[in-house]
Amino acid sequence: MTGKLYLCATPIGNLEDITLRVLNTLKTVDLIAAEDTRHSIKLLNHFGIKTPMTSYHEYNKVEKARYLVEQMEKGLSVALITDAGTPGISDPGEELVRQCHQAGIPLTSLPGPSACITALTVSGLPTRRFCFEAFLPYDKKERTAVLDEMTGETRTIILYEAPHHLRKTLKELEAVLGGSRRLTICRELTKQYEEERLTTLEEASAYYEGTEPRGEYVLVIEGKSRAEIEKEQIRSWEAIPVEEHLKQYLAQGMAKKEAIRQVARDRGLSRRDVYQYLVEKEKSAPGSDEEAGTDM
């Protein structure tokens, strides 16, 4: 009989956040795969759990996942835990889940603490649509690409950051997204010195210039507003003359009346304003003695 994988969410700070279902599962499975056994033994000892542990982390995730799958194929049940939070979210559990699917091993996730969701719910920023970026890449080229993608993101953005990288990351985000962009900095969630600070990138960057970052951080960043996107689009069209703008649509085979309407939409103007501009432009053109024939 094939065993099963249990993805067990563990506390991100406060040990009381563990669920009864996770506790029962950790007590009854055959083996617990832990990101750091030295860290997780404290959790198990606190709740009197004696189940054997094995290490499963970023540097052995492929080979160790094969071993764990083999054990489950023999009928053993395995619980996967991380140092904190939900396995598979920005950690090597993703690889084990992938291999279980390939091998046809049944699995289930036991919901519980997650730093990104906890931070989002207390951020005071829009929660209906959001994206999770975890830690920004360390590779310079990849990091630049991700930051560039974020400039057009309209959803609320969630990032993780370590204290020793926080200042640099805030400076980069300010340069790319603008100092007025709102964010909530969450620190030490569920712990004794938990803190949530709703601010702006400019203010946050200035604050941490004079304050030493301490603890683990989650940054919840406001997405770009639709109004801001529309303004940028209008500004891009304003870089070319109205008549050139019109010619682009006419060249696509659009009727003049519809082209004028589209130009007006692009530039945030009324159709009459665009029409009047074109009439005046044609009147003032050298050698033009007749009223423009622009058809509305």
Secondary structure, DSSP 8 states (H G I E B T S, - for coil): ----EEEE-B-SS-GGGS-HHHHHHHHHSSEEEES-HHHHHHHHHHTT----EEE--TTTHHHHHHHHHHHHHTT--EEEE-SSB-TTSSSTHHHHHHHHHHHT--EEEE----HHHHHHHHSSS--SSEEEEES--SSHHHHHHHHHHHTT--SEEEEEE-GGGHHHHHHHHHHHH-TT-EEEEEESTTSTT-EEEEEEHHHHHHHHHSS---S-EEEEE----HHHHHHHHHHHHHTS-HHHHHHHHHHTT--HHHHHHHHHHHHT--HHHHHHHHHHHHHHSTT--S------
